[in-house]
Amino acid sequence: MIATGASVSARRSLGIAVFSGMLASTCIAVLFIPSFYVLLQRLSERHATQKALPEAPPDA
């Protein structure tokens, strides 16, 4: 991002793209990874609860 000398415009544009991408991916990961974990944990618990419940006897 902070380039000087020869081919400064190419280095700056590449530096800005890399820096922005790393910043965006970090922010997205901080928000979404815990959310996905909680979602999968709840689904797992719900599945285990439904599997553990005995089936009701059929009405005869």
Residue pairs with C-beta under 8 A, 6 or more apart in sequence:
1 12
1 15
1 16
1 19
2 12
2 15
3 11
3 12
3 15
